[in-house]
Structure formats: C-alpha cells, structure tokens
Amino acid sequence: MSSSSRIIPLLLEIFSPRKLGYTVLVLIGVVVITFFIRPPGDPARVLLGQRADSASVEAMRQQLGLDKPVPVQIWIYVTNLIKGDLGRSIATNRPVIETLKERLPATAILAASSIAIATVLGILLGVIAAWRANTWIDSFTMTTSLLGISVPAFVVGLLFVLLFGVVLEWFPNSGYMDRGAEYLVLPMVTLAIRPLSIIARVTRSSMLDVLGQDYVRTARAKGLGYTSVFFKHALRNALNPVVTTVSAWFAGLLAGTYFIEYIFNWPGIGLAAFNAIEKLDFPVIQGTVLLTAVIFVLTNLIADAMYAILDPKVRVK
C-alpha cells in the first residue's frame, strides 16, 4: 500500500464528523464564555463614569444591547458572529473585525519568524544533544535550555531592550518592521528563546527514547551504521512529540504575544488586546479571545494531520 493511500484514510478519520463535532462544541463553549467578558457591574455605568446622568447611561445600555434579556443578547451575539460581525469598538467606534484584520498580519509575522527560528535551532540542538548524550555538549545544551525555559519572556524582553537597545544601541527598542527589518530582531529572538529551549529538550528526549526501541537495536544488529540508524530511522519517528510542541507554541504565539508586543510596541493582536483591557473596550477583548480560541482549535487539527503524515500508524481518537 502506498504512503498516500495509508495517509488519506487517517486524514478522513481526523476530520471525521465526530472530530469536527467536538471542535464545534468547543467553539460554542468559547462563544458563550466570551459573551460574558464585560466590566464588573453595569458596563454602561463603568464606561461613562459614575457621574454620568441616567439618560446617558440608558442610551449607552441601548447602544450595547444591554436593555434586552440575556438569552436575547446571546442570540443576537451569536447571530452577529455567524455574519462575521464582532461588534464595534467602544474606544474607536470601528468594527472589531477590521481591527483584528489590521493587527493579525503583524502578529503572524512575529509568531512565524519566532517559531521558525525556534523549530530549526531547537531540533538541531536536540539532535546534537542526543548524538552526544551524556557528554559535556549534552550537559551544556540542556542546562542552557533549562535557563531559557525558566526565565519569563517579558523579563528577557526587558533585558534585551536594556542591553541591546539602550546600552549597546545595536537594535531599536520599539516599532514595526515597516521602518526596517532590524525592528523585528529583538521581539523575534525574545519570543523564540523559550519554545527553542523546550523543542530542544523534547527532541533530545524523544530521540533517546526511539534509539532504545527494539527495531533500532535490530537495525544495528543487522550491520547498519549508527549514523544511518540515527538519521534515517530514529529521527523521523522522534518528530511526533516535536510536532505537538511546535503546534502548541505556534498557536500561542499567533494568538497574541501580549507582553512582548506591549514591550516592543509591536502593532499586533496582543497590543490591541492590552490597549482594550486598559480602556475596558470589551468588544475588542471578546474578539481577541474568540480569535485565540479559533487559532488553537485549527492548529490542533493541523497538528493531527501532521501526525498522520509523519507516522501513518498513528490513530487519532
């Protein structure tokens, strides 16, 4: 049976009605939760201030649809979502969907570049550590990766701003890459450090686990060289946990790198959400949360498909 003929049934199983049904249920739950993301108390009173008169508060309640029963509000909210209407920003009076469309490319560029660096270098370092297991190279690589995991990204970002932006003046502190590619360097490297470290450790652990399997020992007993077994047999079978790690981190980065975008003034979804929280602009907050959930769900589906491509023996429950 050809490789494609084995993969296609698994892909059909991955995107089966049951799997898609679970996905829809998750999204429905997210929609219901995001509906209740509102300022504490009366949102109209919070937005207008405690000194606002009753007429203004009532007008704001009507504008936000708060004068209707909660089930009716939920129905209107869901109906608008189906139409692609995420509401209007309270701060700017612009459609939320337009704000997200404008901000998504900036976050996508930052996330994609960061995860690309993290994946390539993480797999490379993990393979080197497994190749030289229990040597000083392995110890140094894993100790460094542990440090990269332990330090929060926003702390790394602040240190990079201080060292490379203020002291050495090698890179700009903030701004977008429309002013030059150098504006991408610091936020990209800051975001890449932690997933790079995790990918390196996962790759090493998975490689060592696969190298201990019976079929690897059998291949070695048949006379195959260690290098051939290591790269042709073990590496591909060790990539499934790496795919899980990469997909999870890419979803998280793409969904919004809140603190990093705020530190480097990067005009992405994270910065938009941060500004919305400061201004109590809950329609924008609802939109970013909903977009985050959709990205995570779609990324998980793509990761399932990658499992089938890398290892057709995998069965998705």
C-alpha positions in Angstrom: 0.0 0.0 0.0 1.4 3.4 -1.0 2.2 6.1 1.5 -0.6 8.3 0.2 -3.2 5.5 0.3 -2.3 5.0 4.0 -2.4 8.6 4.9 -5.7 9.6 3.3 -7.9 7.3 5.5 -6.3 8.7 8.6 -6.9 12.2 7.4 -10.5 11.3 6.8 -10.6 10.0 10.3 -9.0 13.2 11.7 -11.6 15.4 10.0 -14.5 13.0 10.7 -17.9 14.3 11.8 -17.2 13.3 15.4 -13.9 15.2 15.5 -15.5 18.2 13.8 -18.4 17.9 16.2 -16.1 18.2 19.2 -14.5 21.2 17.6 -17.8 22.9 17.2 -18.8 22.2 20.8 -15.5 23.7 22.0 -16.1 26.8 19.9 -19.7 27.1 21.2 -18.4 27.0 24.7 -15.9 29.7 23.9 -18.5 31.9 22.4 -20.7 31.6 25.5 -17.8 32.4 27.8 -16.6 35.4 25.7 -20.2 36.8 25.7 -19.8 37.3 29.5 -16.5 39.1 29.2 -17.7 42.5 30.4 -16.6 45.1 33.1 -17.9 44.3 36.6 -21.2 45.9 37.5 -23.1 47.9 34.9 -20.9 48.1 31.8 -22.7 51.3 30.7 -22.1 53.0 34.0 -18.4 51.8 34.1 -17.8 53.2 30.6 -19.5 56.5 31.1 -18.3 57.1 34.7 -20.1 57.3 38.0 -21.1 61.0 37.4 -23.0 60.3 34.1 -26.7 61.1 34.2 -29.3 58.4 33.9 -30.4 59.3 30.4 -26.8 58.9 29.1 -26.4 55.6 30.9 -29.7 54.3 29.5 -28.7 55.4 26.0 -25.4 53.5 26.3 -27.3 50.4 27.5 -29.5 50.5 24.4 -26.4 51.0 22.2 -24.7 48.0 23.7 -27.9 46.0 23.7 -27.9 45.6 27.5 -31.6 46.6 27.8 -32.6 43.2 26.4 -32.9 39.9 28.3 -29.7 37.9 28.5 -30.9 35.0 26.2 -31.9 37.6 23.6 -28.5 39.2 24.0 -26.7 35.8 23.5 -28.9 35.1 20.4 -28.0 38.5 18.9 -24.3 38.0 19.7 -24.2 34.5 18.1 -26.2 35.7 15.1 -23.8 38.5 14.5 -20.8 36.2 14.8 -22.2 34.0 12.1 -22.4 37.0 9.9 -18.8 37.9 10.7 -19.9 40.9 12.9 -17.8 41.0 16.2 -19.3 44.3 17.2 -17.8 47.8 17.3 -15.0 49.1 19.4 -16.2 51.3 22.2 -13.0 53.3 22.1 -12.7 53.9 18.3 -16.3 53.0 17.1 -14.7 50.9 14.4 -15.8 47.3 13.7 -13.8 44.9 15.8 -13.2 42.6 12.8 -11.4 45.4 11.0 -9.1 46.0 13.9 -8.3 42.2 14.1 -7.6 42.1 10.3 -5.2 45.0 10.6 -3.4 43.6 13.6 -3.2 39.9 12.6 -0.5 40.2 9.9 1.9 41.9 12.4 1.4 39.1 15.0 1.6 36.4 12.3 4.9 37.8 11.0 6.3 37.9 14.5 5.0 34.5 15.5 6.0 32.7 12.3 9.6 34.1 12.3 10.0 33.2 16.0 8.7 29.7 15.7 10.7 29.1 12.6 13.9 30.0 14.4 12.9 28.0 17.5 12.0 24.9 15.4 15.1 24.8 13.3 17.6 25.6 16.2 15.6 23.6 18.7 15.6 20.4 16.6 19.3 21.0 15.7 20.4 21.4 19.3 18.2 18.5 20.5 19.7 16.2 17.8 23.2 17.3 18.8 22.5 16.7 22.4 21.1 13.2 21.7 24.0 12.4 19.3 26.5 13.3 22.1 24.4 12.1 25.0 26.0 12.2 28.4 28.9 14.3 27.3 29.7 17.9 28.2 27.9 19.0 24.9 24.7 17.4 26.1 25.0 18.9 29.6 25.8 22.4 28.3 22.9 22.3 25.8 20.3 21.0 28.3 21.5 23.4 31.1 21.2 26.4 28.7 17.8 25.2 27.5 16.6 24.9 31.1 17.7 28.5 31.7 15.8 29.6 28.6 12.6 27.8 29.9 12.9 29.3 33.4 13.2 33.0 32.6 9.9 34.6 31.6 9.7 36.1 28.1 8.8 39.5 29.3 11.9 39.6 31.6 14.1 38.6 28.6 12.4 41.3 26.5 13.2 44.0 29.1 16.8 42.8 29.4 17.2 42.8 25.7 15.8 46.3 25.5 18.2 47.5 28.2 21.3 45.7 26.8 20.9 45.8 23.0 18.7 48.8 22.7 19.9 51.2 25.4 23.5 50.2 26.3 24.9 48.8 23.1 22.3 50.5 20.7 22.5 47.7 18.3 18.8 47.4 17.6 15.8 49.8 18.1 13.8 49.4 21.3 10.3 49.6 19.7 8.5 49.9 16.5 7.3 48.0 13.5 9.4 46.5 10.7 7.9 48.8 8.1 10.7 51.1 9.3 13.3 48.4 8.8 13.9 44.7 9.3 16.0 45.5 12.4 12.9 46.3 14.3 11.9 42.6 14.1 15.1 41.2 15.6 14.6 41.8 19.4 10.9 40.8 19.7 11.5 37.8 17.4 14.5 36.5 19.4 12.7 37.2 22.7 9.8 35.1 21.6 11.9 32.3 20.2 14.1 31.6 23.3 11.5 29.7 25.4 10.0 27.5 22.6 13.5 26.9 21.3 14.6 25.6 24.7 11.5 23.4 25.0 11.8 22.0 21.5 15.5 21.1 22.1 14.7 19.2 25.3 11.7 17.4 23.7 13.8 16.5 20.6 16.6 15.1 22.7 14.2 13.1 25.0 12.3 11.7 22.0 15.4 10.8 20.1 16.9 8.9 23.1 13.6 7.1 23.6 13.4 6.0 20.0 17.1 4.9 20.0 16.2 2.5 22.8 13.5 0.8 20.8 13.8 -2.8 19.7 13.7 -2.1 15.9 16.6 0.3 16.3 18.7 -2.4 18.1 17.7 -4.8 15.4 18.8 -2.4 12.7 22.1 -2.1 14.4 22.4 -5.8 14.8 22.0 -6.2 11.0 25.0 -4.1 10.5 23.6 -0.7 9.8 25.9 2.1 10.9 24.9 4.3 13.8 24.7 7.4 11.7 22.3 5.8 9.2 20.1 4.4 12.0 20.2 7.7 13.9 19.1 10.0 11.0 17.2 7.6 8.7 15.2 5.6 11.2 15.2 7.3 14.6 14.9 11.0 13.7 11.6 10.8 11.7 9.9 8.6 14.3 11.0 11.0 17.1 9.4 14.0 15.5 5.8 13.5 16.6 6.3 15.0 20.1 8.2 17.8 18.4 5.2 18.5 16.2 3.0 18.7 19.3 5.3 21.2 20.9 5.7 23.3 17.8 2.0 23.4 17.0 1.1 24.4 20.6 3.7 27.1 20.8 2.8 28.5 17.3 -0.9 28.7 18.3 0.1 30.6 21.5 2.4 33.0 19.7 -0.1 33.6 16.8 -3.0 34.1 19.2 -1.3 37.1 20.7 2.0 37.9 22.3 0.6 40.3 24.8 3.5 41.4 26.9 6.1 41.2 24.2 4.1 43.3 21.8 3.5 45.7 24.6 7.2 46.0 25.5 8.3 46.5 21.9 5.3 48.5 20.8 4.6 45.9 18.1 1.2 46.6 16.5 -0.3 43.1 16.7 -3.3 41.5 18.3 -1.6 41.3 21.7 -1.0 45.1 21.8 -4.6 45.7 20.7 -5.9 43.4 23.5 -3.7 45.1 26.0 -5.0 48.6 25.0 -8.5 47.3 25.0 -8.1 46.0 28.6 -6.8 49.4 29.7 -9.8 51.1 28.1 -12.4 48.5 29.2 -13.1 48.1 25.5 -14.8 44.7 26.0 -15.9 44.1 22.3 -12.3 44.1 21.3 -11.4 41.9 24.2 -14.2 39.5 23.2 -12.9 39.5 19.6 -9.3 38.7 20.6 -10.3 35.9 22.9 -12.6 34.4 20.3 -9.8 34.6 17.7 -7.4 33.0 20.1 -9.7 30.0 20.6 -10.3 29.6 16.8 -6.5 29.6 16.2 -5.9 27.0 18.9 -8.6 24.7 17.5 -7.4 25.0 13.9 -3.8 24.5 14.9 -4.7 21.3 16.8 -6.5 20.0 13.7 -3.4 20.7 11.6 -1.2 19.0 14.1 -3.4 15.9 14.0 -2.9 15.9 10.2 0.8 16.2 10.6 0.8 13.2 12.9 -0.7 11.1 10.0 1.8 12.4 7.5 4.8 11.7 9.8 3.6 8.4 11.1 0.7 6.8 9.3 0.4 4.2 12.2 -1.0 6.9 14.4 -4.7 6.7 15.1 -6.5 9.8 16.3 -9.1 9.1 19.0 
